[in-house]
C-alpha cells in the first residue's frame, strides 16, 4: 500500500468519524415529530414541540393549515385559594392559518442545542418552513416563516377567556394587542394581568389579519409578553416594546439567545456511549432550562407549558415532592442559576405558615399545606360550601384543619429544606445561606416543639406516610386512617433537617447555643423500621399505622426514598453500609414484582425521578438500572422527549440526568466518589459535575481505567475524596504544578478558592 493511499484512508476514516460524531451529537439535541400533536391543548403534559426561556413557554399545536402557538408564563396565575379554581392560567395563543396546507405532510424538530422549533410542512409543490423560538434574554417570542411558492397566512392573536377573566383587544398602528386580567373577583389574593402584542416584519399585515408570504422571502412574527409581575406598566410596555422590534433588533436578540444557550450547555457534560440514554439526558436538561430561570417565578407542576386553563392540580407548587423534584438534577449538573427561584414562594408563605402552626397545632415554627403558589398564595383550601365539599369529597365537612388541605402531613415545609441543603452544600454561598436560614430555623422550631422524646429516642406521632383525606373512593370516611407513628418519610426528613441545621448554623456562626440540642436529636432520632420477609430484613414505611396498606413490610419505595435518600440524603453506603444492604436487597426485589416492561420500581404513576437515582445510590447494578430505565422511557414518554408520569409533570425532568450523574460522581456525606456505580468496562466521561463542598469535578474512564480526575475549588474548602485508584498512589498537580503524592483509601486535603487540582495514578 502506497503512503499516499494510506494517508487518504486515514483522512477518509477521520472524515467518517467526524460525520458519525456529528450525527450522534445532533441526535442528542433533537426531537423529531412526523405527525401533528395529539395532546395540545391538554390539562397535563403536551406532546408538541416545545421552546422556552424559563418564564415564557411556547407549545406548538395544530395541523399545518391551522397552527397554534400556545404561550404560557410562569408568573400568570389566578390567585384564588380554593381548589379547583385557582392556579396557573393560560395567557393565550397565536393562530396561524395556512389554507393552502390543508392535508399537508407534517414534520417538525425540537432543536435543543439552539432552543428553537423547526417545522417543514409540504403539500404538492408547496413547502412552508418555520423556525420559532422564545428569546432567552427577552420577553419575546419569534416565529419565522418562508415558503418556496406564494401563499397566505391568516393570523389571530387570542387571549384565553372565561374563569372570571376580563379580556380586551386592540390595534396600535402596526401592532395588534390583547390582554387578560384576573382582578376584582372575590377571594383573589392579588391581581394578575398579562398583555401580548403581535408585530409582523418583512410583510404587510392586512386589516383582516392576513399576510402574503412571497417565494423565498422570510416573514417574521414577533410576540411580546409582559405581566404585572414583570412591571407595573405591563400593557404599555408590551405595546411599546413590540413597536421597537425591527429585523436588525430580532437578529441581535437571536444572537443573545444563542449565546445564552451556548453558555448553558457549557456548564457540564456527560458522555456514556449510549445514544438513547444521552438523548433523554440532554432533552431533560433542555426542558428544565426552558422551564426554570432563577430571576423569574418558579415553575409549577407543568412549568410554562400550559395549553389551557384548569391545568391538573392547578399547576401549583405541590410541596410533598412535585415542587422539589424538578430541581434535583440541576445541582449536580452545575445549573445553579436555574434553581435560584425555588426558595421565594416558600419564604413568602412563612407568615401564613406561622399562623397555621399556632392556630391549628399550638406549635412554634411553620406548618404548610400541601399546595401553595407564589406571593404567599395558598391553592388548596377545601371548597367553600358543604354542598360543593360533598360533591367532590363525599363529606360536607369543609372546615377540616381550618379549611386547608394538610392531608395528615406535617412534613410539607421541611420537605423543601432538602433542596435548600443541596444548593448550600453544592455552593457554600454565604448570601444564599443567609437568605434561607430563617426558613430552616422556623422548620427547626416546629420540629423541636413537635418531636416527643420517649424511651431514649425521638418519635413522631400523626405525621403520615401518605395523604389522608376524604374522597369519593372512601365515601368521605378517612379519620380511621389517621395515626401513623414514625413514618420513614418523617423520620428521614427530620433527621436531614437537624443535620443541616448543625452545618448551616456553624457555617454562618449563629445559634451556637442550640447546636447541642440539634446534635442530640440527630443522634437519638428513631431508627428506620424494618421487618423480615423470606428470612431477609426489609424496610417498613411506618413503625405503626392504622392503614393496612402502610403497615405491611413493603420494602424501599418512592415515599420512603424521599426520607432516606432523595431529598433526605441520610442513607447510603457511605453513611451506614449495613443498613444500605437492606435497602439494596429491597431494590433487588423490584424486579420480582413486575408484571411487564417499564414497571420496575412501580414508577409509571409517580417516582421515576426518585427510584432510579436511589437505586444507583444504594449500589444496584448499573447495567440493569439502565435497561429498566430504557424500558420505562419507551413505555411512557412523548415525541418531545418529555418522560411522563400519571401524577405530575416537570418532576420527571430530573430522572435521567440525576440517575446518570449519580453513576458518574457522588458527593453526599461530603465525600466525592468517582464512577461509584458504573460498569468499568464501558468508556464514559463527565465534565464539571458539581460536588458537595463547591467543587467542579471532571473525569474520564477509558479501557477500564480512570485516566484522571480534575477538581476546581470554588469555595476553598477541605476536599474529601475516595481514592479513584484504591491500590495506587496519586499525584496531585495544583494549578498545573506538581504537589503532594497521596496514598490510602480516602484523601483529605486543603484547597484554595479558585484552585485547580489534577489527579492521576502514580
Secondary structure, 3 states (H helix, E strand, C coil): CCHHHHHHHHHHHHHHHHHHHHHHHHHHCEEEECCCCCCCCCCCCCCCCEEECCCEEEEEEEECCEEEEEEEECCCEECCCECCCCEECCCEEEEEECHHHCCCEEEEEEECCCCEEEEEEEECCEEEEEEEEECCCCCEEEEEEEECCCEEEEEEEEECCCCCCEEEEEEECCEEEEEEEECCCCCCCCCEEEEEEEEEECCCCCCCCEEEECECCCEEEEEEEEECCCCCCHHHHHHHHHHHCCHHHHHHHHHHHHHHHHHHHHCCEEECCCHHHHHHHHHHHHHHHHHCCCCCCCCCCCCCCCCCCCCHHHHCEECCCHHHHCCHHHHHCCCHHHHCCCCHHHHHCHHHHHHHHHHHHCCCCCCCCCEECCCCCECCECCCCHHHHHHHHCCCCCCHHHHECCCCCCCHHHHCHHHHHHHHHHHCCHHHHHHHHHHHHHHHHHHHHHCEEECCEEECECCCCCCCCCCCCCCCCCHHHCCCEEEHHHHHHHHHHHHHHHHHHHHHCCCHHHHHHHHHHHHHECCCCEEEECCEEEECCEEECCCHHHHCCCCCCHHHHHHHCCCCCCCCCCCCHHHHHHHHHHHHCCHHHCCCCCCHHHCCCCCHHHHHHHHHHHCCCHHHHHHHHHHHHHHCECCCCCECCCCCCHHHHHHHHHHHHHHHEECHHHCEEECCCCCCCCCEEEEEEEECCCEEEEEEEECCEEEEEEEEECCCCCEEEECCCCCCCEEEEECCEEEEEECCCEEEECCCCCCEEEEEEC
